[in-house]
Every structure is written in C-alpha cells, then in structure tokens.
Amino acid sequence: MLHKIPTINQLKLTVTFLFVATGVALLFSDYITTNNVHARSSGPDAGFTNAPGELNCDDCHVNTTGPGTGALSILAPQVYVPGQTYQITVSHTNSDPTRKRWGFQLTALDDINQKVGNLEPLDALTQTLDNKGPFPSRQYIEHTSGGTFFGQGGGASWTFKWTAPPADAGPVMFYAAGNQANGDGNTSGDNIYYTFAASQPATTAPDYTITVAPSSRLIVPGRSVTYNVTVTPSSGFVGQVALSVSGLPANVSAGFNPPSVDITNTAAQTSVLTVSANVGATLGTTPFIINATSGMQTRTAPASLTVASPTSADLSVTKTDSPDPATTGTNLTYRITVTNNGPAAATNVTVNDPMPAGVNFVSATPNQGTCSGTTTVNCALGGLAVDASATILIVVQPQSIGSISNTATVSASESDPLPANNTATAATTVEAPGTAPTMLVSDLRVRTVTSGLTLPTSIAFLGVNDFLVLEKDSGKVQRVVNGALQSTPLDLAVNSASERGL
C-alpha cells in the first residue's frame, strides 16, 4: 500500500528502497539545488528516503502503477539500549510475477533530522553512503548492484546492522521507501512503497552478555581445542540465544555443544566451543568473533586461535616485584616464572634480564639451571617439558627514590608461535626510608596511673583525674579517681564480647 510518511518529531531511522529496473538497477536523483538527473546502476544517490526534506522514488520512477499487490516492511527493535547493536531487516513481498527486481535505501535521523547511531552492512548485498547528497550529515544504507536479486520473484529482503547511539536519543522511527521493479529496462511501471516503524529507548531493557574463556588457544594441525562460552542474562532477559563463529581461517572448523543456550532465569548458561584444525591449516594467529543472537539482539566476544607447528614451543614469562613500593637501601625481589605451553618440549631455555639503572645487584637464584652476571642477569634453565615451569628470584637494592622498570626475555632453541608473550616487565616505585616518630609536644610524658585492671581496652574521661575503663574479659567498667581504683565496678548487662563492642 502506497502512503506518504508524515513528519514525526521523533528519532527517525529512514529506509528508502532503491527503485530498480530490468537489466540495470536505475535510480535517478533530482537534487533541489541542481535539477540534474543522475542514473546509478549500483544504488541511488543519497537523499531519496522520503525522510523530512528529501525527495522520494516518485521523483524518478514516473508513471508508477500504484500500490499493486506488494508490501514493504521493516523488522526493527521495538526498544533499544544505548550502544547496543541490532540487526534490521527490510523486506519486499509481492506475488505479482511481473515484479522481477528490488532495491532500497535507509537513513537514521534524530528529532532534529540528523544522523543517529551507525549503519553497517552485514554482507555484500548492502552498502553505506556517508557525507553525500543534499543532507551530508545523514548516513544511508542501500542495496549494491549484486543486491537487487534480478529475476527473483515473490520479494526480497536485506539484513544489516544498526548500532544505537551511546546515550538515550529519544524515540526512534524507521522510514522506508522501496521499488518493486517490473524489469522493463526503464523507470516506468514500477511499484513504489513507503513505510515506517518505531523504536523506543529502554532504560533497563532485558539484555545479556557473552564471555569466552580462555580467549586464546594454541592448536596443532589435526587436533582440536575447546573454549567455554558463557551467556549471562541481565534485567530479566529470558529466551534462546543462538551461538555462531565468524572469522576462522581456512581448513579450521568449529561447533558448539549445545548450539544454543536457553535462558529461563537469572543463571548464566555455558556452551563448549570446539575448534578443529585440518592438516592443511595455515600456521599463524587468527582473531575471530563469537556471536550470540536472540531475536534482533546480537552480542559478540573476541577470541583468537594460533595454529602452530608440532615442533614449536610457546614459552611465556611473567614477572612480579616485592615489595612495591620498595625502599632505598633495602632488598627488592623480582620473581620470574617461565612456562612452556607446548606443543613441543623446549630445549636450551634462556632468560635475559638487564638490571635497571640505580640498583645494586644482590643475587640471582633459579630453581633449575644457573644464572650469571650482575648488570645483566643471564640464566640458562636447560629444558622444559610441556606445561612445566621454572622460576628465578633476583634480588637488588634500589639506591634512589623514583620509579624503576625491569624487563625479562625468554628464548629457546625451538621456534615460538606466540613471541608476544616472551617478555614481561615489572615497574616499581622506590621511596625513601621512613623516619622515626617524634614528639610534637615537648613536655608530654607517659606514666602509670593505676594497676589491677584486667585487659583494659577503652577509656572514657569524666574529668581531669576521673575516668572509666572497660575490661575486656569481665565486661565490667572500672572507675579510677585520682589514680585510685574504686571498690565498686559498674557491671554491664551484656552476654558476649560482641555485645560489649570488643
């Protein structure tokens, strides 16, 4: 059904369907300022969404046949959470067999008709236009030349991403205009449609997050590794969340068990992701994305996979310092831990650690192998089996206040598939030694006032020489006047030490 979209003082997300003809997708733009007509084979110029102030497809597709039997719809979130990403689907449907090509364009506007959020293609069927057209501050998404579905009957649809603005931008409306072309090679006889859908901001909309542990794994061709993927609901979210992976390299496959998780309460649900590398998998590290989708909500978590030679050894090193802050002239201890993460045993493992300026070397003690040197400590640790570790304790004495940094590097005879974890640094703050306490009042003296009290814990003065003392064991309050313990204590009616506040 053909209908014009009224101007609505809301955040508007406008979708304009490119109006395409047979053979070549044609869309003409007649800008108000130029009166020049342009043809585009891979989508219209910017500014044909029928949004406030814009032209629409009727300006180019003349002698349209009216509403016809088709329909245009937008599947968009009814509520949005600031900063979250949603999938939006724009669809044509038409049983008319003469409709043979399809197109669209979309823009997102706020209540002053400016761009809001960010549009992004999911595949090669759509593309974005930025800083173009009569309203360069607006952003558009539209079909590509390969996204017109030439010759396809019954309809077409496009799915793309919209990321909500980082803060609440008010109500959102999606405008849409579309062409269901007859394929006659010109701009006449096409069906032009317009529609819209609204989305409201949600302060505490049901949501979920996805995490992966570990975030990186190492694999040998012909083997498999696993990741634990956890979906955690929030704000009352319930429903099924489907899991998928994107970005894995060639000859690497993945599967989830289970492939989706069912959130029925506040408890998080976990699925095991198994990644397998075929013999032909390329060596190296590849980042990939784990996707969690429920309806129009999609959440992602980054991970990485390193395909390594079976003869390589991934050595990692960590370094800690103690104490921190350190004190000049006293011992500062560095603890270095070297771990072999495999897949092969490591031989001739060596740690190199140049001492920072401004320290005096004291000692270097490994739990295996030997260490030598004072300005640069070199430790020959020998071999490390897979999953084995070695430690080194290096003691120095800082000589001046400030900040010092110490970096250790590990190496071995085998190639290392992850050299980024071969170094570790510890930064330490060095302070001057503390000074002894001094008396701020020169005539202050300490003397014994009374005796005979059982574990006195607190005192309350009634006068210069008159005070009460609480005994921890008995719970009684003793009174001392002029240094003399009074004969009758005050007995508190309490049952335990906790009731006395002890």
C-alpha positions as CSV (number, residue, x, y, z in Angstrom):
1,M,0.0,0.0,0.0
2,L,1.4,3.4,-1.0
3,H,1.4,6.0,1.7
4,K,3.3,9.2,2.4
5,I,5.2,9.3,5.7
6,P,4.2,12.3,7.9
7,T,6.9,14.4,9.7
8,I,7.1,13.0,13.2
9,N,9.1,14.7,15.9
10,Q,10.9,11.6,16.9
11,L,14.3,10.0,16.2
12,K,13.8,8.6,12.8
13,L,15.5,5.8,11.0
14,T,14.6,6.1,7.3
15,V,14.7,3.4,4.8
16,T,14.4,4.1,1.1
17,F,14.1,1.3,-1.3
18,L,16.0,1.8,-4.5
19,F,13.8,1.7,-7.4
20,V,15.4,-0.6,-9.9
21,A,14.5,-1.6,-13.4
22,T,15.3,-4.6,-15.5
23,G,18.8,-5.3,-16.7
24,V,20.4,-2.4,-14.8
25,A,19.2,-1.1,-11.5
26,L,18.3,2.6,-12.1
27,L,17.7,5.3,-9.6
28,F,17.6,8.9,-10.6
29,S,18.3,11.7,-8.2
30,D,17.0,15.2,-8.9
31,Y,18.6,17.4,-6.3
32,I,16.7,20.6,-5.4
33,T,19.8,22.7,-5.9
34,T,20.9,21.4,-9.3
35,N,18.0,19.9,-11.3
36,N,20.5,17.5,-12.7
37,V,19.4,13.9,-13.2
38,H,21.8,11.0,-12.4
39,A,21.5,7.3,-13.0
40,R,23.1,4.7,-10.7
41,S,23.5,1.0,-11.6
42,S,24.5,0.1,-8.0
43,G,22.1,2.1,-5.9
44,P,20.7,5.6,-5.7
45,D,22.3,8.8,-4.8
46,A,21.9,9.8,-1.2
47,G,18.7,11.5,-0.2
48,F,15.8,9.5,-1.6
49,T,14.4,8.0,1.6
50,N,11.3,10.2,1.7
51,A,12.6,11.5,5.1
52,P,11.8,15.1,6.1
53,G,13.1,17.4,3.4
54,E,14.2,14.6,1.0
55,L,13.0,13.5,-2.4
56,N,11.4,10.1,-2.9
57,C,11.4,7.5,-5.6
58,D,8.3,9.0,-7.4
59,D,10.6,11.9,-8.5
60,C,12.4,9.5,-10.8
61,H,10.2,6.5,-11.3
62,V,7.4,8.0,-13.4
63,N,4.1,6.6,-14.3
64,T,4.2,4.2,-11.4
65,T,1.4,1.6,-11.3
66,G,0.1,2.4,-7.9
67,P,0.3,0.3,-4.8
68,G,-0.1,-3.0,-6.6
69,T,-0.3,-6.2,-4.7
70,G,3.0,-5.9,-2.8
71,A,4.0,-4.8,0.6
72,L,7.1,-3.3,2.3
73,S,8.0,-4.0,5.9
74,I,10.7,-3.2,8.4
75,L,11.8,-5.5,11.2
76,A,13.4,-3.3,13.8
77,P,13.8,-3.5,17.6
78,Q,10.8,-2.1,19.5
79,V,13.2,-0.9,22.2
80,Y,16.9,-0.1,22.0
81,V,19.6,0.0,24.6
82,P,22.2,2.8,24.0
83,G,25.4,1.5,22.5
84,Q,24.0,-1.9,21.6
85,T,24.0,-3.3,18.0
86,Y,20.8,-4.7,16.4
87,Q,20.0,-6.4,13.1
88,I,17.4,-4.7,11.0
89,T,15.7,-6.4,8.1
90,V,13.8,-4.6,5.3
91,S,11.6,-6.9,3.2
92,H,9.6,-6.7,-0.1
93,T,6.8,-9.2,-0.7
94,N,4.7,-9.4,-3.9
95,S,3.0,-12.3,-5.6
96,D,2.8,-10.4,-8.9
97,P,5.0,-12.4,-11.4
98,T,5.9,-9.1,-13.2
99,R,7.9,-7.9,-10.3
100,K,11.5,-9.0,-11.0
101,R,13.9,-6.7,-9.3
102,W,14.2,-5.0,-5.9
103,G,16.1,-2.2,-4.2
104,F,16.2,0.0,-1.1
105,Q,17.9,2.9,0.8
106,L,17.9,3.7,4.5
107,T,18.9,6.6,6.9
108,A,18.7,7.1,10.6
109,L,17.6,10.5,12.0
110,D,17.1,12.1,15.4
111,D,14.4,14.6,16.4
112,I,16.2,17.4,14.5
113,N,16.6,15.2,11.4
114,Q,20.3,14.4,11.9
115,K,22.1,11.1,11.7
116,V,21.8,9.0,14.8
117,G,23.5,5.7,15.5
118,N,25.6,3.9,12.9
119,L,24.6,1.7,9.9
120,E,26.8,-1.1,8.7
121,P,26.4,-3.8,6.1
122,L,26.5,-7.5,7.1
123,D,27.2,-8.8,3.6
124,A,27.9,-7.7,0.0
125,L,24.2,-7.1,-0.7
126,T,24.2,-3.7,1.0
127,Q,26.5,-0.6,1.2
128,T,26.6,2.7,3.1
129,L,26.8,6.3,1.9
130,D,28.3,8.9,4.2
131,N,28.6,12.6,3.8
132,K,26.8,12.7,0.5
133,G,23.6,14.1,-1.0
134,P,21.6,17.2,-0.1
135,F,21.9,16.3,3.6
136,P,25.6,15.3,4.0
137,S,25.2,15.0,7.8
138,R,22.9,11.9,7.3
139,Q,24.0,8.4,6.7
140,Y,22.4,6.0,4.3
141,I,22.4,2.2,3.6
142,E,21.2,0.7,0.3
143,H,21.5,-2.2,-2.0
144,T,24.5,-2.9,-4.1
145,S,24.5,-4.0,-7.7
146,G,24.6,-7.6,-6.5
147,G,21.8,-7.0,-4.1
148,T,18.9,-6.3,-6.5
149,F,18.0,-10.0,-6.8
150,F,17.4,-9.6,-10.6
151,G,15.0,-12.2,-11.9
152,Q,13.8,-13.2,-8.4
153,G,10.1,-13.4,-7.8
154,G,8.0,-13.1,-4.7
155,G,10.1,-10.5,-2.9
156,A,13.5,-9.8,-1.4
157,S,15.0,-8.8,1.9
158,W,18.2,-7.2,3.2
159,T,19.6,-7.5,6.7
160,F,22.1,-5.1,8.1
161,K,23.4,-3.7,11.5
162,W,22.4,-0.6,13.3
163,T,24.3,0.4,16.4
164,A,22.3,2.6,18.7
165,P,23.7,5.9,19.9
166,P,25.9,5.8,23.0
167,A,23.3,7.7,25.0
168,D,19.5,7.8,25.1
169,A,18.5,9.7,22.0
170,G,14.7,9.5,22.5
171,P,12.2,7.6,20.3
172,V,13.5,6.2,17.0
173,M,11.5,5.8,13.9
174,F,12.5,3.8,10.8
175,Y,11.2,5.2,7.5
176,A,11.2,3.0,4.4
177,A,10.7,3.5,0.7
178,G,11.1,0.8,-1.9
179,N,10.7,-0.1,-5.5
180,Q,9.4,-3.4,-6.8
181,A,10.5,-3.1,-10.5
182,N,8.8,-4.7,-13.5
183,G,12.1,-5.3,-15.3
184,D,11.2,-3.4,-18.5
185,G,14.6,-1.6,-18.6
186,N,13.3,1.9,-17.8
187,T,11.8,3.9,-14.9
188,S,8.1,3.5,-15.7
189,G,5.6,0.9,-14.5
190,D,7.3,0.2,-11.2
191,N,5.6,-0.2,-7.8
192,I,6.8,2.3,-5.2
193,Y,6.2,1.8,-1.5
194,Y,6.8,3.7,1.8
195,T,6.5,2.6,5.4
196,F,7.9,3.2,8.8
197,A,8.5,1.5,12.2
198,A,9.2,3.0,15.7
199,S,11.7,2.1,18.4
200,Q,11.7,3.4,21.9
201,P,14.7,3.9,24.3
202,A,14.9,1.4,27.1
203,T,16.5,2.4,30.4
204,T,16.7,-1.2,31.7
205,A,15.8,-3.3,28.7
206,P,16.3,-7.1,29.1
207,D,19.8,-7.9,27.8
208,Y,22.6,-10.4,28.0
209,T,26.4,-10.5,27.7
210,I,28.8,-13.2,26.2
211,T,32.2,-14.1,27.5
212,V,34.8,-16.7,26.4
213,A,37.5,-18.4,28.4
214,P,40.2,-18.8,27.6
215,S,40.2,-16.0,25.0
216,S,43.1,-17.6,23.0
217,R,44.2,-21.1,22.3
218,L,47.0,-22.9,20.5
219,I,46.4,-25.8,18.2
220,V,48.4,-28.2,16.1
221,P,47.0,-29.2,12.7
222,G,45.0,-32.4,13.0
223,R,44.0,-31.5,16.6
224,S,41.1,-29.8,18.4
225,V,40.9,-27.3,21.3
226,T,37.9,-26.0,23.3
227,Y,36.6,-22.7,24.6
228,N,34.0,-22.1,27.2
229,V,31.4,-19.6,26.0
230,T,29.1,-18.2,28.7
231,V,25.9,-16.2,28.2
232,T,24.8,-14.1,31.3
233,P,21.4,-12.5,31.4
234,S,20.5,-9.1,32.9
235,S,17.4,-7.0,33.6
236,G,15.1,-10.0,33.3
237,F,16.2,-11.4,30.0
238,V,14.8,-14.8,29.0
239,G,14.9,-16.7,25.7
240,Q,17.1,-18.8,23.5
241,V,20.5,-17.5,22.4
242,A,22.0,-19.0,19.2
243,L,25.8,-19.2,19.0
244,S,28.0,-18.9,16.0
245,V,31.6,-18.1,14.9
246,S,32.9,-15.8,12.2
247,G,36.4,-15.1,11.0
248,L,38.0,-18.5,11.4
249,P,40.8,-19.3,8.8
250,A,40.5,-21.8,6.0
251,N,40.7,-25.5,7.0
252,V,39.5,-24.7,10.5
253,S,36.0,-25.7,11.7
254,A,34.0,-25.0,14.8
255,G,31.0,-26.4,16.6
256,F,29.1,-25.6,19.8
257,N,27.7,-28.0,22.3
258,P,24.9,-27.1,22.7
259,P,24.5,-24.9,19.6
260,S,22.2,-22.5,21.6
261,V,21.5,-21.9,25.3
262,D,18.1,-21.4,26.8
263,I,17.9,-18.6,29.4
264,T,15.0,-19.2,31.8
265,N,16.1,-17.4,34.9
266,T,19.0,-15.3,36.2
267,A,21.5,-18.1,35.9
268,A,24.2,-17.9,33.3
269,Q,24.4,-20.7,30.7
270,T,27.6,-22.2,29.1
271,S,28.3,-23.9,25.8
272,V,31.6,-25.5,24.8
273,L,33.1,-24.3,21.5
274,T,35.3,-27.0,19.8
275,V,37.6,-25.7,17.2
276,S,39.4,-28.3,14.9
277,A,42.3,-27.6,12.5
278,N,42.8,-29.8,9.5
279,V,46.2,-30.9,8.4
280,G,46.2,-28.2,5.7
281,A,45.5,-25.3,8.1
282,T,47.9,-22.3,7.7
283,L,50.2,-21.7,10.6
284,G,49.8,-18.4,12.4
285,T,47.4,-16.5,14.8
286,T,43.9,-15.5,13.7
287,P,41.4,-13.4,15.6
288,F,37.8,-14.4,15.3
289,I,34.4,-13.4,16.7
290,I,31.9,-15.5,18.7
291,N,28.4,-14.3,18.1
292,A,25.3,-14.7,20.4
293,T,22.0,-13.9,18.8
294,S,18.5,-13.7,20.3
295,G,15.8,-12.2,18.1
296,M,17.2,-8.9,17.0
297,Q,19.9,-8.7,19.7
298,T,23.4,-9.7,18.8
299,R,26.3,-9.7,21.3
300,T,29.9,-10.6,20.4
301,A,33.1,-11.7,22.2
302,P,36.6,-11.7,20.6
303,A,38.9,-14.7,20.7
304,S,41.9,-15.9,18.8
305,L,43.4,-19.2,17.6
306,T,47.1,-19.9,16.9
307,V,47.8,-22.8,14.6
308,A,51.3,-23.9,15.4
309,S,53.9,-26.4,14.1
310,P,54.0,-29.6,16.3
311,T,57.8,-29.0,16.8
312,S,57.3,-25.4,18.1
313,A,57.3,-24.4,21.8
314,D,55.3,-21.5,23.1
315,L,57.3,-20.0,26.0
316,S,55.7,-17.4,28.2
317,V,57.2,-15.3,31.0
318,T,55.8,-13.4,33.9
319,K,57.5,-11.1,36.4
320,T,56.4,-9.7,39.8
321,D,58.1,-7.4,42.3
322,S,58.0,-7.3,46.1
323,P,57.7,-5.1,48.0
324,D,56.1,-2.4,46.0
325,P,56.7,0.4,46.9
326,A,60.3,-0.5,47.7
327,T,62.7,1.4,50.0
328,T,66.1,2.7,49.1
329,G,68.9,0.6,50.5
330,T,66.7,-2.4,51.2
331,N,66.1,-5.6,49.2
332,L,63.7,-5.7,46.3
333,T,62.9,-9.1,44.9
334,Y,61.9,-9.9,41.3
335,R,60.2,-13.3,40.7
336,I,60.4,-14.5,37.1
337,T,58.3,-17.5,36.0
338,V,58.9,-19.2,32.7
339,T,56.2,-21.6,31.4
340,N,56.3,-23.9,28.3
341,N,52.8,-24.0,26.8
342,G,53.8,-26.5,24.1
343,P,53.1,-28.2,21.8
344,A,56.7,-29.5,21.9
345,A,59.2,-29.6,24.8
346,A,61.6,-26.6,24.9
347,T,65.4,-27.0,25.0
348,N,68.1,-24.6,25.9
349,V,65.7,-22.2,27.6
350,T,67.4,-18.9,28.4
351,V,66.3,-15.8,30.4
352,N,68.0,-12.5,29.8
353,D,67.3,-9.7,32.3
354,P,69.2,-6.4,32.2
355,M,69.2,-4.8,35.6
356,P,67.7,-1.3,35.8
357,A,69.9,1.7,36.5
358,G,70.1,2.8,40.1
359,V,70.1,-0.6,41.7
360,N,72.8,-2.7,43.3
361,F,72.7,-6.4,42.4
362,V,72.5,-8.8,45.3
363,S,71.7,-12.3,44.0
364,A,70.0,-14.4,41.3
365,T,68.7,-17.9,42.2
366,P,66.9,-20.2,39.7
367,N,65.1,-23.4,40.8
368,Q,66.9,-25.1,37.9
369,G,69.9,-24.3,35.8
370,T,72.3,-21.5,36.6
371,C,72.4,-17.7,36.5
372,S,75.4,-15.4,35.9
373,G,76.1,-11.6,35.6
374,T,75.3,-8.6,37.7
375,T,74.5,-5.8,35.3
376,T,72.6,-8.2,33.0
377,V,71.5,-11.5,34.5
378,N,71.6,-14.4,32.1
379,C,70.0,-17.7,33.3
380,A,70.4,-21.0,31.5
381,L,67.5,-23.1,32.6
382,G,68.0,-26.1,30.4
383,G,64.9,-28.0,29.1
384,L,61.2,-27.5,30.0
385,A,58.6,-30.2,29.3
386,V,55.1,-29.2,28.0
387,D,53.2,-27.4,30.8
388,A,56.4,-27.2,33.0
389,S,57.6,-24.0,34.7
390,A,60.8,-22.7,36.1
391,T,61.3,-19.7,38.5
392,I,64.1,-17.3,39.1
393,L,64.5,-15.0,42.1
394,I,66.6,-11.9,41.5
395,V,67.3,-9.6,44.5
396,V,68.5,-6.0,44.1
397,Q,68.8,-2.9,46.3
398,P,67.4,0.4,44.9
399,Q,69.7,3.4,45.6
400,S,67.5,6.3,44.8
401,I,63.8,7.3,45.0
402,G,61.6,7.3,41.9
403,S,60.3,4.6,39.6
404,I,62.3,1.7,38.1
405,S,61.4,-0.8,35.4
406,N,62.8,-4.2,34.8
407,T,62.1,-6.4,31.7
408,A,63.0,-10.1,31.3
409,T,63.0,-12.0,28.0
410,V,62.9,-15.8,27.4
411,S,64.0,-17.8,24.4
412,A,64.7,-21.4,23.4
413,S,66.1,-23.4,20.5
414,E,62.6,-24.2,19.2
415,S,60.5,-21.7,17.2
416,D,57.9,-19.8,19.2
417,P,54.4,-19.5,17.7
418,L,53.5,-16.6,20.1
419,P,56.5,-14.4,20.6
420,A,54.4,-11.6,22.1
421,N,54.4,-13.4,25.5
422,N,58.2,-13.8,25.6
423,T,58.8,-10.7,27.6
424,A,57.5,-9.4,30.9
425,T,58.1,-6.1,32.8
426,A,57.7,-5.1,36.4
427,A,57.6,-1.4,37.4
428,T,58.4,-0.5,41.0
429,T,58.0,2.7,43.0
430,V,61.0,3.4,45.2
431,E,60.6,5.6,48.3
432,A,62.9,6.9,51.0
433,P,63.1,5.1,54.3
434,G,60.5,6.2,56.9
435,T,61.7,8.4,59.8
436,A,61.3,7.5,63.5
437,P,58.3,9.1,65.3
438,T,58.9,12.4,67.0
439,M,57.1,14.1,69.9
440,L,55.1,17.1,68.8
441,V,54.6,18.2,72.4
442,S,57.9,18.6,74.2
443,D,56.6,18.2,77.8
444,L,54.4,15.1,77.1
445,R,55.1,12.3,79.5
446,V,53.8,8.7,79.9
447,R,53.3,7.3,83.4
448,T,51.3,4.6,85.2
449,V,48.1,5.9,86.7
450,T,46.7,2.8,88.2
451,S,47.1,-1.0,88.2
452,G,44.9,-4.0,88.9
453,L,42.8,-3.9,85.7
454,T,42.1,-7.0,83.6
455,L,42.8,-6.3,79.9
456,P,41.7,-2.7,79.7
457,T,40.5,-1.9,76.2
458,S,38.9,1.6,76.2
459,I,38.7,4.6,78.3
460,A,36.2,7.5,78.8
461,F,37.2,10.6,80.7
462,L,34.8,12.2,83.2
463,G,37.2,14.8,84.4
464,V,40.9,15.6,84.5
465,N,41.7,12.8,87.1
466,D,38.4,10.9,86.8
467,F,37.8,8.3,84.0
468,L,36.1,4.9,83.3
469,V,37.9,1.9,81.9
470,L,36.3,-1.1,80.2
471,E,37.8,-4.5,81.0
472,K,37.7,-6.9,78.1
473,D,37.5,-10.2,79.9
474,S,34.9,-9.3,82.6
475,G,32.9,-6.8,80.6
476,K,32.9,-4.5,83.7
477,V,33.6,-0.8,83.7
478,Q,36.0,0.3,86.4
479,R,36.2,3.8,87.7
480,V,39.5,5.4,88.5
481,V,39.6,8.7,90.5
482,N,42.9,10.5,91.2
483,G,44.8,7.2,90.3
484,A,42.8,5.1,92.8
485,L,40.7,2.2,91.6
486,Q,37.2,2.5,93.1
487,S,35.9,-0.5,95.0
488,T,32.6,-1.0,93.3
489,P,32.8,-1.6,89.5
490,L,29.9,-0.8,87.1
491,D,28.6,-4.2,85.8
492,L,27.3,-4.1,82.2
493,A,24.3,-6.3,81.4
494,V,25.8,-7.9,78.3
495,N,26.0,-11.5,77.2
496,S,29.1,-11.6,75.0
497,A,32.2,-9.8,73.9
498,S,30.5,-8.7,70.6
499,E,27.7,-7.0,72.7
500,R,30.4,-5.0,74.5
501,G,31.7,-3.8,71.2
502,L,35.0,-5.6,71.7
